Amino acid sequence: MPMHSADPRAGSHRTRLSVLRLLIASLLLTLLARLSFVQLLDQHKPQQSAGITHLGAIVVPAPRGEILDARGRVLVGNRSTHVLTVDRSALDQQDDRGAAVLARLAPVLATTAADLRREITPCGVNVPAPCWTGQPYQPVPVATGVGPAVILAVSEHAEQFPGVSISTQTVLHYPGGSLAAHLLGYTGAVGPDDQKADKALVDADTIGRSGLEESYDSVLRGVDGEQRVQLDPRGEAVGQDATIAAQPGNTLVTSLDADVQALAERSLAAQIAASRAKGKAAPSGALVVMDPHTGRVIAAASYPTYDPAAFVGGISVTDYARLTAPKAGDPLVGRAIAGAYAPGSTFKLISTADDIGTGAITLDGHYPCPGSLNVDGRTKTNYESETFGEIDLRFALQVSCDTFFYAPAVAEWQADQRRVEDGKKPLEPLQAMARAFGVAQRPGVDLPADEQASGSIGSRASRLATWKANKADYCAAAKKGYPDVANLADRAYLTQLASENCTDGWRFFAGNNADTAIGQGDTTVSPLQLATAYSAMINGGKLFAPTLGWGVVDAAGKTVRTITPKVLRTVPVEKKVLSFIADSLHFQDSHSVSGALAFDGSPIKTLIGAKTGTAEVYGKQDTSWLASWGPVQPGASPSKARFVVVGMVEQAGTGASAAAPMVRKVYEGLLGAYGAPIVPGAAPAGKLPTVTSRTPVARSAPGLPKLRSSGSASASASGAASGAAPGSASGSGSGSASSSAPAGSGSATAS
């Protein structure tokens, strides 16, 4: 056999392995030598290391910026309050770990030592709430708004309360109480989801949770400061270092006028009470005052309401349960903007614009106004079956003749039906005009999206979508037959309606289009949407995205941003048509204009124009509306009107009996009917107010998380205390804020 020589690569591998072993051994010997020196030869080294301190930081939250009205008056401000804190590090250094201190402090705060211990214990995997979510070395706030008795008890016996301090902090203050609550909104503590979305947020921060507080949170929040402390190796605070001052948030100036807002809220509450005294349910209502030429909101009142101060420092379980109880009526929902209701005959502004645009009627033509009209085999009537014979458009608007508007709507549906049968898409001009005026879309006001209703408009597409979503319920109801309804006639009607909806609920009939023409059926709007639509009528066709914010001012008093309402579109209606509609509805000494009777005896009656609405809702009393504008001298151009005021009271009767007298009170204040007008010059503010510079307000660490009033049990509502109020607190429209009739409902009247 041939001989083979050894592989030279094997020797090379052995050499490298030997070198690596030698290197590892050298490193181990060096490490052991150094360790031996530190432990055996240099006995002072561990003591020196133990004495080394390092820096920690306590966040000093910035005071939130103020919110002012159009004349510079404070709607949301800051006030100083006394906060009692406990330094856990100081307690831990005592022999009993502070047990005696907590035992003495507990009765002063009307709580227990065990509860205090839990509050100051840092949160962890095995530490359930309540616990402290801040830095372990940070003094923990355990009571806010402490009174003189607590301050004296602690300060005069400081030797008995080592580690306990009382400092001054700033918290939000609402000088008007519940004034404009739904617009201003409320704040809450930071939660984990917030910190994921914004890495700059810390536990001690407060952020906006609704209303303007949420929309302009980045403007109002400011920049946190920092108190640096010296920490020993155990993480205990042993001294203070430098302090970086917090920068307060900017000031938000709004277009709201505090006096007008207060007047609107008083008028609304008074009308609710008056309607109830007449036997009406009147569970809720709203009032909106706008400048039609700028799109700025001057006031927006909603009933029922709430006090946003309840959310400062975290709302209690008791308060949150009270606000969300069924009998409370959803006070957290702002009806003026987040509610959606059938508008009744106030919708005839849109119907008229459509009928003129399509050529169905002319400004000077005469058309029938019978007491009733048969559509789809059902009889649709005027209010109280009134009949006026052949009348022109002006008179039809003044007396609010429903049958006058039914006929063009039915003709439109028939023309579209022929298109559908020919395989073409329907034009649906009435629905297109409604969308042009902002119906079925958010108004775009500068509030959170879930706090502004889109409303709805009945159409072929909307009916089909509704049917697909509810078909199973319709069919189940038709089979079950409403056994819980005691009235046999109502039970039979509902069962028949459910049966029709089960099989044909997707169909959009001529009668549905007729209902749409008078603001009934599937059509709903918010009071703010209606105000923007009537503002477009007054200003010549500009549909604004309304705004509440007007300007942002920094701490030096300098305006850093001006907020200008955007024009969403120009409605496709000639200015002369818009003026004709407004002129037709200008109040006169006679009562030909519906709603004028409610202004009898008022010196401002002939300065006002308005359209009433009485919307029928199945199973409820009528919803009362008035959409109005003024002041306008008789014979003058409607464009001279400086205000648009829309009022709505749910389940209160006709527009003339509830909404009209309520709106009258607002105009009498605006225009100074019995004294000086509540706004200078009886006109909306024309320029931003001068805002004086303000010295940054000192705010003590550690901020406002987990605070409670002195003497009360520590409690917070799940979600609400961390900022996200559950359920109806979101401010979105709810079932109680919707007044659309059931799909496929029968005849309806509106005035």
C-alpha positions in Angstrom: 0.0 0.0 0.0 1.2 3.5 -0.7 2.2 5.6 2.3 0.3 8.9 3.2 1.9 11.9 4.8 0.2 13.6 7.9 -2.3 16.5 7.2 -0.5 19.8 7.9 -3.8 21.5 8.8 -4.3 19.4 11.9 -1.2 20.8 13.5 -2.4 24.4 12.8 -5.7 23.7 14.6 -3.9 22.4 17.7 -1.7 25.5 17.8 -4.7 27.9 17.6 -6.5 26.0 20.4 -3.5 26.2 22.7 -3.2 30.0 22.1 -7.0 30.4 23.0 -6.6 28.4 26.2 -3.7 30.5 27.2 -5.6 33.7 26.6 -8.6 32.6 28.6 -6.4 31.5 31.5 -4.7 34.9 31.5 -8.0 36.7 31.7 -9.2 34.6 34.6 -6.0 35.1 36.5 -6.3 38.9 36.0 -9.9 38.9 37.2 -9.1 36.8 40.3 -6.1 39.0 41.1 -8.2 42.2 40.9 -11.0 40.6 43.0 -8.5 39.5 45.6 -7.1 43.0 45.8 -10.4 44.6 46.3 -11.7 42.1 48.8 -8.5 41.4 50.8 -6.0 44.2 50.3 -8.2 47.3 49.8 -10.6 47.1 52.7 -12.0 50.7 52.3 -13.1 50.2 48.6 -16.6 48.7 49.3 -17.3 51.5 51.9 -16.3 54.1 49.3 -18.5 52.6 46.7 -21.4 52.4 49.1 -21.1 56.1 49.7 -21.4 57.1 46.0 -24.7 58.7 45.1 -26.3 59.1 41.7 -29.0 61.4 40.4 -32.7 60.7 40.0 -35.4 63.0 38.6 -38.9 63.8 39.8 -41.2 65.2 37.2 -42.8 68.6 37.9 -45.9 68.7 35.8 -46.6 71.9 33.9 -49.8 73.8 34.7 -52.3 73.5 31.9 -53.0 76.5 29.9 -56.2 78.5 30.5 -59.3 78.5 28.2 -60.8 82.0 27.8 -64.0 83.3 26.2 -64.1 85.8 23.3 -63.7 88.7 25.7 -60.8 87.3 27.6 -62.7 85.9 30.6 -61.6 82.6 32.2 -63.7 79.6 31.4 -61.0 77.1 32.6 -58.2 78.4 34.8 -55.8 77.2 37.5 -56.1 77.6 41.2 -53.7 76.8 44.0 -54.5 74.0 46.4 -52.7 72.3 49.3 -51.5 68.8 48.7 -50.2 66.5 51.5 -47.4 64.1 50.5 -45.7 61.3 52.3 -42.0 60.5 51.7 -41.8 56.7 51.8 -37.9 56.8 51.9 -38.0 58.9 55.1 -40.5 56.5 56.7 -38.4 53.4 55.8 -35.4 54.9 57.6 -37.3 54.7 60.9 -37.2 51.7 63.2 -40.8 50.8 62.6 -40.7 51.8 58.9 -43.1 54.7 59.7 -45.9 52.7 61.3 -46.3 55.2 64.1 -46.3 58.2 61.7 -49.0 56.6 59.5 -51.1 55.7 62.6 -51.0 59.4 63.7 -51.7 60.7 60.2 -54.6 58.4 59.3 -57.2 60.0 61.7 -56.2 63.4 60.5 -57.2 62.4 56.9 -60.2 60.3 58.0 -58.7 57.1 56.6 -56.7 54.1 57.9 -53.0 53.5 58.3 -53.3 50.4 56.1 -54.8 52.4 53.3 -52.1 55.0 53.5 -49.4 52.3 53.5 -50.9 50.8 50.3 -51.1 54.2 48.6 -47.4 54.9 49.2 -46.2 51.4 48.2 -44.7 51.4 44.7 -46.7 49.3 42.2 -45.2 46.0 41.1 -46.1 42.6 39.8 -47.1 41.4 43.2 -48.5 44.7 44.5 -52.1 45.2 43.6 -53.8 48.6 43.3 -54.1 51.0 45.0 -50.4 51.6 44.9 -47.9 54.3 43.8 -47.2 54.5 40.1 -44.5 57.1 40.3 -40.8 56.8 41.1 -40.1 54.8 44.3 -38.1 57.7 45.8 -40.7 60.3 45.0 -43.0 61.8 47.7 -46.5 60.4 47.2 -49.5 62.7 47.2 -52.2 61.2 49.4 -54.6 64.1 49.8 -55.4 67.2 47.9 -57.4 70.3 48.8 -56.5 69.8 52.5 -58.1 72.3 54.7 -56.8 74.5 57.6 -57.4 71.9 60.2 -55.1 69.4 58.4 -52.5 72.0 57.7 -52.3 73.1 61.3 -52.3 69.5 62.7 -49.3 68.6 60.5 -47.3 71.9 60.5 -47.6 72.6 64.3 -46.6 69.1 65.2 -44.0 68.5 62.5 -41.9 66.4 64.9 -44.6 63.8 65.0 -44.9 63.6 61.2 -41.4 63.2 59.8 -41.6 62.6 56.0 -45.0 64.3 55.8 -45.1 67.6 53.9 -47.8 70.0 52.7 -47.0 71.8 49.4 -48.9 74.1 47.0 -49.9 72.8 43.6 -52.1 74.1 40.8 -55.2 72.3 39.6 -57.8 73.1 37.0 -60.6 75.4 38.1 -64.0 76.0 36.5 -65.2 79.4 37.7 -68.5 78.9 35.9 -69.2 75.5 37.4 -71.1 73.5 34.7 -71.0 76.5 32.2 -70.2 75.1 28.7 -69.2 71.8 30.2 -69.7 69.8 27.0 -67.6 72.2 25.0 -64.8 72.6 27.5 -64.6 68.9 28.4 -62.7 67.4 31.2 -59.2 66.0 31.9 -57.8 62.7 33.3 -54.6 61.1 34.5 -52.3 59.4 32.0 -52.7 55.7 31.3 -50.5 53.1 29.7 -52.2 53.5 26.3 -51.5 57.2 26.4 -47.8 56.6 27.1 -47.6 54.2 24.2 -49.1 56.8 21.8 -46.9 59.6 23.2 -43.6 58.7 24.8 -43.2 62.2 26.3 -46.1 61.5 28.7 -45.4 60.5 32.3 -47.6 59.3 35.1 -47.8 62.7 36.8 -49.2 64.4 33.6 -52.9 65.4 33.1 -54.3 65.2 29.6 -57.6 66.2 27.9 -60.2 63.5 27.7 -63.1 65.3 26.0 -64.1 68.6 24.5 -61.6 71.4 23.9 -59.4 70.0 26.6 -58.8 67.0 24.3 -58.8 68.7 20.9 -56.2 71.3 22.1 -54.4 69.1 24.5 -51.0 69.6 22.9 -51.5 73.4 23.1 -52.7 73.4 26.7 -50.4 70.8 28.3 -47.1 72.7 28.5 -43.7 71.3 29.1 -42.9 69.4 32.3 -40.1 70.5 34.6 -37.8 68.4 36.7 -36.6 68.2 40.3 -33.3 66.3 40.5 -32.5 64.4 43.7 -29.5 62.6 45.0 -30.0 58.9 45.5 -27.9 56.4 47.5 -27.2 52.9 46.1 -30.4 51.7 47.6 -32.4 54.2 45.6 -33.3 56.3 48.6 -33.4 60.1 48.3 -30.6 61.7 50.4 -30.5 65.3 49.0 -31.8 67.7 46.3 -30.0 68.9 43.2 -30.9 71.3 40.5 -34.5 72.2 39.5 -35.7 72.8 35.9 -38.9 74.9 36.0 -42.0 73.7 34.2 -43.3 75.7 31.3 -47.1 76.3 31.6 -49.3 75.5 28.6 -50.5 78.1 26.2 -53.8 79.9 26.6 -56.7 79.0 24.2 -59.0 81.8 23.4 -62.4 80.7 22.2 -65.3 82.3 20.3 -67.6 81.5 23.1 -69.2 84.4 25.0 -69.6 83.5 28.6 -72.7 85.7 29.0 -74.4 84.3 25.9 -73.6 80.8 27.0 -75.1 81.4 30.4 -78.2 83.0 28.9 -78.6 80.0 26.5 -78.2 77.5 29.4 -80.7 79.4 31.6 -83.3 79.7 28.8 -82.9 76.0 28.0 -83.3 74.9 31.6 -86.3 77.2 32.1 -88.0 75.9 29.0 -87.4 72.3 30.0 -89.1 73.1 33.3 -92.0 74.9 31.6 -92.6 72.1 29.2 -92.7 69.5 31.9 -95.2 71.7 33.8 -97.4 71.3 30.8 -97.3 67.6 30.9 -94.5 67.1 28.4 -91.6 64.6 29.0 -89.0 67.1 27.8 -86.0 65.0 28.8 -83.4 67.0 27.0 -82.7 70.0 24.7 -80.1 72.2 23.1 -79.4 75.7 21.9 -76.8 76.9 19.5 -75.8 80.5 18.8 -73.5 81.2 15.8 -72.0 84.0 13.8 -73.3 83.1 10.3 -70.6 85.2 8.6 -67.6 83.6 10.2 -68.7 80.1 11.3 -67.7 80.8 14.9 -69.8 79.3 17.7 -70.8 81.9 20.3 -72.7 79.5 22.5 -73.8 75.9 22.5 -76.0 74.7 25.5 -77.1 71.2 26.2 -79.4 69.8 28.9 -78.9 67.8 31.0 -75.3 68.9 31.9 -72.6 68.1 34.5 -69.8 69.8 36.4 -66.4 69.0 34.8 -64.7 69.8 38.2 -65.8 66.3 39.2 -63.1 64.9 37.0 -60.2 66.9 38.5 -57.8 64.6 40.1 -59.8 61.5 39.0 -63.5 61.1 39.3 -64.8 59.0 42.2 -66.8 55.8 41.7 -69.8 57.5 43.3 -69.8 60.5 41.1 -69.2 58.5 37.9 -72.1 56.1 38.8 -74.3 59.1 39.4 -73.5 60.7 36.0 -74.0 57.4 34.1 -77.1 56.2 36.0 -80.1 55.6 33.6 -82.2 58.2 35.4 -79.5 60.8 34.9 -80.4 61.1 31.2 -76.8 60.9 29.8 -75.6 64.3 31.0 -72.2 63.6 29.5 -73.6 63.7 26.0 -73.7 67.2 24.5 -77.0 67.3 22.6 -76.1 70.5 20.7 -73.3 68.8 18.8 -73.4 65.0 19.5 -77.1 64.5 19.4 -79.1 63.6 16.2 -82.8 64.3 15.9 -85.4 64.4 13.2 -85.5 68.1 12.2 -89.1 68.3 11.1 -90.0 71.3 8.9 -86.8 73.2 9.6 -85.5 70.8 6.8 -87.7 72.7 4.3 -84.9 75.1 3.7 -83.2 72.2 1.9 -86.3 70.9 0.3 -87.1 74.3 -1.1 -83.5 74.7 -2.5 -83.9 71.3 -4.2 -87.3 72.0 -5.6 -86.2 75.3 -7.1 -82.9 73.8 -8.4 -84.6 70.9 -10.2 -87.4 73.2 -11.6 -90.1 71.3 -9.8 -91.5 74.6 -8.6 -90.8 78.3 -9.3 -90.5 81.3 -6.9 -93.8 82.8 -8.1 -95.7 79.7 -9.1 -98.9 78.4 -7.4 -99.2 74.8 -6.3 -101.8 72.7 -4.4 -101.8 72.4 -0.6 -104.5 69.9 0.2 -105.3 68.6 3.7 -103.9 65.2 2.8 -102.2 63.2 0.1 -102.2 59.5 -0.7 -98.7 58.1 -1.2 -97.9 54.4 -1.5 -101.5 53.6 -0.4 -101.1 55.6 2.8 -102.6 58.9 3.7 -100.1 61.7 4.6 -101.6 64.8 6.1 -100.8 68.4 7.0 -100.6 69.5 10.6 -104.2 69.1 11.8 -105.2 68.4 8.2 -105.2 72.1 7.3 -105.9 72.9 3.6 -105.0 76.1 1.8 -105.8 75.4 -1.8 -103.5 76.7 -4.5 -100.7 78.7 -2.8 -97.2 80.1 -3.7 -93.9 79.1 -2.2 -93.7 82.1 0.1 -97.1 81.2 1.8 -96.2 77.5 1.8 -93.1 78.2 3.9 -95.0 80.6 6.2 -97.7 78.1 7.1 -95.4 75.1 6.7 -97.6 73.1 4.3 -96.4 69.5 4.2 -98.4 68.4 1.2 -97.0 71.2 -0.8 -93.5 69.6 -0.5 -94.7 66.0 -0.7 -95.6 66.2 -4.4 -92.2 67.3 -5.7 -90.5 64.6 -3.6 -92.8 61.9 -4.9 -92.2 63.1 -8.5 -88.4 62.9 -7.9 -88.7 59.4 -6.6 -90.7 58.3 -9.6 -88.2 59.8 -12.0 -85.4 58.0 -10.2 -87.4 54.7 -10.2 -87.6 54.9 -14.0 -83.8 55.3 -14.2 -83.3 52.3 -11.9 -85.7 50.2 -14.1 -83.6 51.3 -17.1 -80.4 50.0 -15.4 -79.2 53.5 -14.5 -78.2 54.9 -11.1 -80.7 57.1 -9.3 -79.9 60.8 -9.1 -81.6 61.4 -5.7 -81.4 65.3 -6.0 -83.0 65.9 -2.6 -80.4 63.7 -0.9 -77.6 65.4 -2.8 -78.9 68.8 -1.7 -79.0 67.7 1.9 -75.4 66.6 1.8 -74.4 69.9 0.2 -75.9 71.6 3.3 -73.9 69.2 5.6 -76.4 66.6 6.4 -75.1 63.0 7.0 -71.6 64.1 7.6 -69.7 65.4 10.6 -69.8 69.2 10.8 -66.0 69.4 11.3 -66.1 71.4 14.5 -62.9 71.5 16.5 -64.0 68.8 19.0 -63.2 65.1 19.1 -64.8 63.2 16.2 -66.8 61.0 18.5 -68.4 64.1 20.1 -70.1 65.4 16.9 -73.0 63.6 15.2 -73.1 63.1 11.5 -76.8 62.8 11.3 -78.5 60.8 8.5 -80.5 61.2 5.3 -82.9 58.6 4.0 -81.9 57.1 0.6 -81.8 53.9 -1.3 -78.3 53.1 -0.2 -79.0 53.9 3.5 -82.1 51.8 3.5 -80.3 48.8 2.1 -77.4 49.1 4.6 -79.9 49.4 7.5 -81.8 46.4 6.3 -78.7 44.2 6.0 -77.7 45.2 9.5 -81.1 44.6 11.1 -82.9 42.0 9.0 -82.5 39.3 11.6 -84.1 41.5 14.2 -86.9 42.5 12.0 -87.8 38.9 11.1 -87.5 37.8 14.8 -89.8 40.7 15.9 -92.3 39.8 13.2 -92.4 36.2 14.3 -92.6 37.0 18.0 -95.3 39.7 17.6 -94.5 42.2 20.5 -96.3 40.3 23.3 -95.1 42.9 25.8 -97.1 45.7 24.1 -100.4 46.0 25.9 -102.3 48.1 23.4 -103.6 45.7 20.8 -103.6 48.3 18.0 -100.0 49.2 18.7 -99.0 45.6 18.8 -100.7 44.9 15.5 -99.0 47.9 13.9 -95.5 47.0 15.1 -95.9 43.4 14.1 -97.0 44.5 10.6 -94.2 47.0 10.4 -91.6 44.3 11.4 -93.0 41.9 8.9 -92.7 44.5 6.1 -89.2 45.4 7.2 -88.2 41.7 7.2 -89.1 41.2 3.6 -89.0 44.7 2.0 -87.1 46.8 4.5 -84.4 47.4 1.9 -86.8 49.2 -0.4 -86.9 53.0 -0.5 -90.4 54.0 -1.4 -92.0 57.2 -2.7 -93.4 57.7 0.8 -89.9 57.6 2.3 -88.8 60.3 0.0 -91.8 62.4 0.9 -91.0 61.9 4.6 -87.4 63.1 3.9 -88.8 66.3 2.3 -90.3 67.4 5.6 -87.4 66.2 7.8 -88.9 63.0 9.0 -88.3 59.2 8.4 -84.6 58.4 8.4 -83.4 62.0 8.4 -81.7 63.3 11.5 -79.4 66.3 12.2 -77.7 67.8 15.2 -78.6 71.4 16.3 -75.1 72.5 15.2 -75.6 71.0 11.8 -78.9 72.9 11.4 -77.2 76.1 12.5 -74.5 75.8 9.9 -77.1 75.1 7.2 -79.1 78.2 8.1 -75.9 80.2 8.4 -75.2 79.3 4.7 -78.7 80.7 3.9 -77.8 84.0 5.6 -74.3 84.4 4.3 -75.0 83.7 0.7 -74.2 80.0 0.5 -70.9 79.4 2.4 -71.1 76.2 4.5 -68.5 76.6 7.3 -66.8 73.9 9.4 -67.7 75.7 12.6 -65.1 76.4 15.3 -64.9 77.1 19.0 -61.2 77.9 19.1 -60.2 81.4 18.0 -56.5 81.9 19.0 -53.6 80.5 20.9 -51.6 82.9 23.2 -48.3 82.2 24.9 -47.3 83.1 28.5 -46.0 86.4 27.3 -49.4 87.4 25.9 -48.3 87.0 22.3 -50.8 85.4 19.8 -48.9 82.5 18.3 -51.8 81.1 16.3 -55.1 82.3 14.9 -57.8 79.6 14.2 -59.9 80.5 11.2 -63.0 78.5 10.3 -62.8 76.8 6.9 -65.4 77.0 4.2 -66.3 73.4 3.4 -68.2 74.3 0.2 -70.6 76.7 -1.4 -74.1 75.2 -1.5 -75.4 74.9 -5.1 -78.2 77.4 -4.6 -78.6 80.9 -6.1 -78.3 83.7 -3.6 -81.6 85.1 -4.7 -83.3 81.8 -3.8 -81.6 81.8 -0.3 -82.7 85.4 0.2 -86.3 84.6 -0.9 -86.5 81.8 1.6 -85.3 84.1 4.4 -87.5 87.0 3.4 -90.6 84.7 3.3 -90.0 83.7 6.9 -89.3 87.2 8.3 -91.6 87.8 11.3 -94.3 90.4 10.8 -97.0 91.8 13.0 -99.4 89.3 11.5 -99.1 85.7 12.5 -98.7 84.2 9.0 -95.2 83.1 9.7 -95.2 79.9 11.9 -93.6 80.7 15.2 -94.2 84.4 15.2 -97.0 84.1 17.7 -94.4 83.2 20.4 -92.7 86.6 19.9 -95.9 88.6 20.4 -95.3 91.5 22.8 -91.5 91.5 22.3 -90.0 94.7 21.0 -87.6 92.7 18.8 -90.2 90.6 17.1 -90.0 92.2 13.6 -86.2 91.9 13.7 -86.3 88.1 13.6 -86.8 85.5 10.9 -87.4 81.8 11.7 -88.7 78.4 10.7 -90.4 76.1 13.1 -90.2 72.3 13.1 -92.3 69.7 14.8 -90.9 66.3 14.4 -92.9 63.2 15.1 -91.1 60.2 16.6 -92.9 56.9 17.0 -93.7 56.1 20.6 -92.6 59.6 21.9 -94.0 63.1 22.1 -93.0 65.6 19.3 -89.6 67.2 19.1 -89.8 71.0 19.1 -87.5 73.1 16.8 -86.9 76.7 15.8 -84.1 77.8 13.4 -83.8 81.5 13.4 -81.7 84.6 12.4 -81.5 88.3 13.3 -81.5 91.1 13.7 -82.8 92.2 10.3 -84.9 95.3 9.8 -88.1 94.6 7.8 -87.3 94.9 4.1 -83.5 94.7 4.6 -81.3 92.0 3.2 -81.2 88.8 5.4 -77.4 89.0 5.1 -77.5 91.8 7.7 -78.4 89.2 10.4 -75.6 88.9 13.0 -76.8 85.8 14.7 -78.2 82.4 13.9 -79.9 80.7 16.8 -81.2 77.1 16.7 -83.2 75.7 19.6 -84.5 72.2 20.2 -86.5 70.6 23.0 -87.0 66.8 22.8 -90.6 65.6 23.5 -91.9 69.1 24.1 -94.6 69.7 21.4 -94.7 72.0 18.5 -91.9 74.3 17.4 -94.0 77.3 18.3 -94.9 76.1 21.8 -91.5 75.3 23.2 -88.4 76.1 21.0 -89.8 79.4 19.9 -90.4 81.0 23.3 -87.0 79.6 24.4 -85.2 81.3 21.5 -87.1 84.5 22.1 -85.4 84.8 25.5 -82.0 84.5 23.9 -82.7 87.2 21.3 -84.1 89.6 23.9 -80.8 89.3 25.8 -78.6 89.4 22.6 -80.4 92.5 21.3 -81.1 94.3 24.5 -84.9 94.2 24.3 -85.3 95.3 27.9 -82.0 96.9 28.7 -78.4 96.8 27.5 -77.5 93.9 25.2 -75.4 91.3 26.9 -72.8 91.5 24.1 -71.2 94.9 23.3 -72.9 96.4 20.2 -75.4 93.5 20.0 -72.9 91.8 17.7 -70.4 89.0 17.8 -66.8 89.9 18.9 -64.8 91.0 15.9 -61.3 90.6 17.1 -59.3 88.6 19.6 -59.1 90.0 23.1 -55.9 91.3 24.6 -54.5 88.6 26.9 -52.0 89.9 29.5 -48.8 88.0 30.0 -48.8 85.6 33.0 -46.0 84.5 35.2 -45.5 80.7 35.1 -47.4 79.2 38.0 -45.1 77.1 40.2 -46.3 73.5 40.6 -44.8 71.3 43.2 -43.7 67.8 42.4 -45.0 65.1 42.1 -48.1 66.3 40.3 -51.7 65.1 40.4 -52.0 61.4 39.9 -54.1 59.4 42.4 -55.2 62.4 44.4 -58.3 62.5 46.5 -60.0 65.1 48.6 -59.0 65.2 52.3 -61.3 63.2 54.5 -62.8 61.1 51.7 -62.2 57.5 50.8 -59.8 57.0 48.0 -61.7 55.8 44.9 -61.5 56.2 41.2 -63.7 54.9 38.4 -62.2 52.4 36.2 -61.3 54.1 33.0 -62.5 57.5 34.1 -59.8 58.0 36.6 -57.2 57.0 34.1 -58.8 59.3 31.6 -61.0 57.2 29.4 -64.5 57.5 30.8 -66.4 54.4 29.6 -69.9 54.2 28.1 -71.8 57.3 27.5 -69.0 59.5 28.8 -67.4 59.4 25.4 -69.8 62.1 24.3 -70.9 60.4 21.2 -74.6 60.3 20.3 -76.6 57.6 22.0 -80.0 56.1 21.6 -81.5 58.7 23.9 -80.0 61.4 21.7 -81.5 60.1 18.5 -85.1 60.7 17.3 -85.3 59.0 14.0 -88.5 57.0 13.4 -88.4 53.3 12.8 -87.6 52.1 9.3 -90.7 51.9 7.2 -92.7 54.1 9.4 -96.0 55.3 8.1 -97.4 58.8 7.7 -95.7 61.7 9.5 -96.5 65.4 9.8 -94.3 68.3 10.7 -94.8 72.0 11.1 
